Amino acid sequence: MSYKRKIISVILARAGSKGLKNKNLRNLDGKPLLYYAIEAAKSSKFIDKIYVSTDSNKIKKIAIKYGAQVPFLRSKKLSRDDTTTEETLRNFLDKLKIKKNYNPDIIVYFQTTDIFRKKVLIDECINNLIVNSKIDSSFIVTPLHKNFWQYKKGKAIRINKVGVYLPRQKKMPIFREDTGLCLATRNKCITKTKRIGKNVKLVLNTSKIDMVDIHTMNDLNLANQIIKNIKLKPNF
C-alpha cells in the first residue's frame, strides 16, 4: 500500500502518580511499564516516529533507551493530576510543530497502563484512516453484554434499554471505548477537550482478558499473574 502521511505515536508518561507511585517505571515481567507502549508502537508498519511526553528526566532516559524520542520535557503545569489527556496531546503537537517544524497527519495514542492488546489491531486502526479520508478516528472497543445504570438527578436510570434480559447470545452488545489500547486519530481532531472526531470506525477487541488497566499495586499484581499463569504476554 502506498501512503505519504506522517504517522506518529505519542505516549504520555508523567512522573507523578497517586494510585501507584512511579507507575510508568514499575517492573512488569522484567520491563518497565513504559516499555510495552513503546513496543506496541514499534510493532506497527505505519508509524514513522515514536514520541514520549514526560516531565521526568528519568522517564526520558528510559524512553530513549527503548527507542522513543523525547524532543522536550513537558511542563509541570501539564503534569498535574487534573490535567487531561487532550490538553497534553494538543500541547505536545503544537510544540512539536513550533520547535521541530514537524506536523504529523495521524496520531496513534497508547496508554502505558493498558498492556494486553492485540498487535494486529493497531495497524487495523491506522489503516482505517489511511484508506478512508472520511474517517476521523479509529479505536479499539470491547463488547459488553451487561446491563448498565446511572443516576440522573438522584434517580437510577437504565442506560441500555433494548433486549436487556435476552440470552447473552441474542443480546445487542454495547461497546466500551478502549482508546488506551489503541487510538488512531487525525491531528485536526485533537483539541484541548477532545481527541476523537465525529466520524469513527470501531475495531473490535476479542481478547479473553477483558480489561487490565494498571493504576494500583493490585492491578500490577493481577497483570503479573496473568502473564505468569495464563501465559498471556503484553502486546500479544
Wavefront OBJ file of the C-alpha trace (Angstrom):
o trace
v 0.000 0.000 0.000
v 1.302 3.428 -0.909
v 0.822 6.268 1.565
v 2.581 9.562 2.217
v 1.022 10.528 5.508
v 3.162 11.385 8.513
v 2.074 8.976 11.224
v 3.440 9.154 14.753
v 2.766 7.646 18.138
v 2.536 9.860 21.209
v 2.800 8.164 24.606
v 2.092 10.158 27.759
v 4.198 9.228 30.790
v 4.406 11.771 33.591
v 6.313 11.174 36.807
v 3.535 11.881 39.295
v 1.016 9.188 40.164
v -1.116 8.996 43.276
v -2.516 5.451 42.978
v 0.801 3.756 42.170
v 3.966 5.753 42.706
v 6.373 5.828 39.742
v 3.781 3.850 37.815
v 5.341 4.212 34.375
v 8.637 2.739 35.580
v 7.188 -0.160 37.586
v 8.532 -3.581 36.731
v 6.201 -5.825 34.778
v 7.621 -9.142 33.598
v 11.142 -7.738 33.740
v 10.486 -4.469 31.902
v 9.220 -1.028 32.954
v 5.563 -0.398 32.164
v 6.509 2.308 29.646
v 8.375 -0.284 27.563
v 5.178 -2.018 26.455
v 3.590 1.096 24.971
v 6.790 1.810 23.047
v 6.926 -1.792 21.826
v 3.306 -1.543 20.695
v 4.214 1.461 18.561
v 7.331 -0.272 17.193
v 5.216 -3.227 16.066
v 3.299 -1.074 13.555
v 4.313 -0.952 9.905
v 2.775 2.505 9.577
v 4.191 4.513 12.478
v 7.131 6.720 11.442
v 8.186 8.175 14.792
v 7.550 7.300 18.430
v 7.393 10.136 20.942
v 7.076 10.137 24.707
v 5.728 13.189 26.511
v 7.080 13.362 30.050
v 8.099 15.816 32.749
v 10.791 13.466 34.073
v 14.426 13.150 33.012
v 14.462 9.612 34.389
v 11.499 8.593 32.238
v 13.090 10.401 29.288
v 16.219 8.272 29.667
v 14.201 5.036 29.773
v 12.081 6.088 26.793
v 15.153 6.796 24.671
v 16.732 3.502 25.767
v 13.783 1.579 24.318
v 13.612 3.500 21.048
v 11.366 6.522 21.576
v 12.144 10.193 21.115
v 11.692 12.838 23.806
v 12.279 16.152 21.995
v 11.389 18.291 25.036
v 10.140 17.887 28.584
v 6.532 18.557 29.491
v 5.819 21.489 31.773
v 4.746 20.841 35.368
v 1.560 22.767 34.601
v 0.571 19.985 32.198
v 1.653 17.196 34.550
v -0.893 17.596 37.333
v -3.462 15.022 38.408
v -6.266 17.058 36.854
v -4.544 17.639 33.508
v -6.460 15.949 30.717
v -5.035 13.682 28.051
v -6.466 16.024 25.427
v -4.694 19.087 26.832
v -1.383 17.247 26.976
v -1.630 15.811 23.457
v -2.600 19.152 21.925
v 0.207 20.959 23.709
v 2.753 18.344 22.619
v 1.682 18.546 18.971
v 1.734 22.347 18.999
v 5.234 22.405 20.474
v 6.403 19.742 18.015
v 5.288 21.966 15.155
v 6.900 25.097 16.605
v 10.139 23.636 17.973
v 10.802 20.863 15.457
v 8.858 22.079 12.408
v 7.048 18.757 12.295
v 3.308 18.482 11.844
v 2.071 14.863 11.611
v -1.189 13.853 9.948
v -2.213 10.893 12.093
v -1.577 10.423 15.799
v -1.573 6.951 17.351
v -2.168 7.022 21.077
v -1.299 4.237 23.502
v -1.801 4.347 27.249
v 1.022 2.853 29.292
v -1.400 1.260 31.752
v -3.308 -0.742 29.096
v -0.958 -3.552 28.091
v -2.904 -6.620 26.930
v -3.545 -5.538 23.343
v -3.601 -7.498 20.105
v -0.857 -6.001 17.960
v -2.723 -6.692 14.718
v -5.468 -4.310 15.830
v -3.017 -1.390 15.900
v -2.471 -1.352 12.148
v -6.160 -2.031 11.594
v -6.966 1.202 13.431
v -4.376 3.152 11.451
v -5.299 1.608 8.117
v -8.929 2.640 8.573
v -7.776 6.266 8.395
v -5.401 5.641 5.508
v -7.957 4.002 3.212
v -10.873 6.285 4.050
v -10.294 10.026 4.321
v -13.775 10.486 5.779
v -12.880 8.560 8.938
v -11.639 10.907 11.670
v -10.728 8.372 14.318
v -10.497 4.616 14.721
v -10.047 2.885 18.038
v -10.353 -0.394 19.893
v -13.609 -1.181 21.657
v -14.661 -4.110 23.809
v -18.189 -5.546 23.503
v -20.112 -5.868 26.759
v -23.378 -7.676 27.410
v -24.051 -6.474 30.941
v -26.839 -4.095 31.934
v -25.833 -0.554 32.839
v -27.403 2.117 35.018
v -26.569 5.667 36.046
v -28.007 8.244 38.413
v -29.689 11.318 36.934
v -30.905 13.873 39.439
v -30.863 11.202 42.128
v -32.905 8.700 40.122
v -31.492 5.398 38.820
v -31.897 5.222 35.029
v -31.130 2.225 32.835
v -28.704 3.128 30.016
v -29.145 0.188 27.651
v -32.876 -0.417 27.252
v -33.245 -2.796 24.298
v -33.428 -6.536 24.993
v -31.767 -6.229 28.378
v -32.897 -9.661 29.618
v -32.417 -11.636 26.433
v -29.910 -14.528 26.455
v -26.375 -13.267 26.022
v -26.114 -14.721 22.503
v -29.129 -12.690 21.323
v -28.428 -9.540 23.254
v -27.198 -6.480 21.386
v -23.827 -5.511 22.909
v -22.723 -2.069 23.888
v -19.100 -1.153 23.263
v -16.640 0.117 25.830
v -14.202 2.673 24.439
v -10.662 1.337 24.979
v -8.557 4.064 23.384
v -5.780 3.223 25.845
v -5.211 0.032 23.872
v -5.039 1.996 20.618
v -6.491 5.159 19.129
v -5.586 6.395 15.664
v -6.880 9.905 15.104
v -6.213 12.818 12.809
v -4.162 15.709 14.138
v -7.016 18.132 13.444
v -9.336 16.151 15.733
v -7.217 16.654 18.847
v -8.188 19.741 20.814
v -7.927 20.677 24.471
v -11.256 18.963 25.111
v -11.421 16.033 22.694
v -9.267 13.540 20.819
v -11.897 11.695 18.773
v -13.530 13.148 15.662
v -17.153 12.888 14.567
v -16.780 10.028 12.081
v -15.357 6.949 13.761
v -14.543 3.358 12.901
v -14.623 0.849 15.724
v -12.132 -2.017 15.925
v -13.399 -4.958 17.933
v -11.350 -6.359 20.797
v -11.975 -10.084 21.238
v -9.273 -10.690 23.834
v -10.051 -13.152 26.609
v -8.617 -10.600 29.010
v -11.439 -8.108 29.233
v -9.566 -5.243 30.841
v -6.495 -4.715 32.982
v -5.727 -1.035 33.496
v -2.788 -0.607 35.846
v -3.294 2.178 38.386
v -2.777 0.394 41.715
v -0.494 -2.285 43.148
v -3.373 -4.764 42.930
v -3.661 -4.035 39.191
v 0.071 -4.575 38.737
v -0.036 -7.843 40.683
v -3.001 -9.017 38.601
v -1.147 -8.249 35.365
v 1.886 -10.191 36.561
v -0.329 -13.154 37.476
v -1.941 -13.129 34.013
v 1.496 -13.193 32.404
v 2.719 -15.960 34.713
v -0.322 -18.224 34.984
v -2.369 -17.603 31.825
v 0.792 -17.196 29.723
v -0.588 -14.109 28.010
v 2.079 -11.533 27.239
v 1.530 -7.790 26.758
v 1.200 -6.813 23.079
v 0.353 -10.375 22.062
l 1 2 3 4 5 6 7 8 9 10 11 12 13 14 15 16 17 18 19 20 21 22 23 24 25 26 27 28 29 30 31 32 33 34 35 36 37 38 39 40 41 42 43 44 45 46 47 48 49 50 51 52 53 54 55 56 57 58 59 60 61 62 63 64 65 66 67 68 69 70 71 72 73 74 75 76 77 78 79 80 81 82 83 84 85 86 87 88 89 90 91 92 93 94 95 96 97 98 99 100 101 102 103 104 105 106 107 108 109 110 111 112 113 114 115 116 117 118 119 120 121 122 123 124 125 126 127 128 129 130 131 132 133 134 135 136 137 138 139 140 141 142 143 144 145 146 147 148 149 150 151 152 153 154 155 156 157 158 159 160 161 162 163 164 165 166 167 168 169 170 171 172 173 174 175 176 177 178 179 180 181 182 183 184 185 186 187 188 189 190 191 192 193 194 195 196 197 198 199 200 201 202 203 204 205 206 207 208 209 210 211 212 213 214 215 216 217 218 219 220 221 222 223 224 225 226 227 228 229 230 231 232 233 234 235 236
